[in-house]
Amino acid sequence: MTTTNTANTPTTANTPTTAIVTTNTPHPYWTSVPSPLGPLLLTAGPDGRLTSLSVPGQKGGRGVPEDGRQDPGPFRAAEEQLAAYFAGELREFRLPLHTAGTPFREKVWAALDEVPYGSTVSYGEIAVRIGASRAAVRAVGGAIGANPLLVVRPCHRVIGADGTLTGYAGGLDRKVRLLTHEGVLRP
């Protein structure tokens, strides 16, 4: 994946039913796009880089930004790439991204970007990839759980050391759907 890391609106049928929130990072633009996972809420900063992608009911997911403006314009590439991904035509997202996390979280998220389509890694493997000890697995799990860019930054590809499907902020049913879509699991 290629990444660059550096309003009170009424709810409609296409808008996720998440709360309106105020955040520290400016997210002046937002839109909602349909997907097999439900409506996806996308936010972008003033420069148009994607700052979050959330699903309905996501643990710690972003809501419609209070200071934001609904505008699909900054999200055209993301919408096209997401549609191609869900159609089975795209395996690697190439979108300008901007996330704000601690240096540790940024390292974990960068490691997620390197997990190829159709494969999985364990939390311990991510710890090793970033130069942390295997004892840092809990911290790695916390950073993965705080990933603001579901689907695009593939935290769904991280599984337990014993191969179990553990944790996913978007819900285990969505993790199963994504891994089945990518051919990791059989329908």
Disulfide bonds with the S-S distance in Angstrom:
none
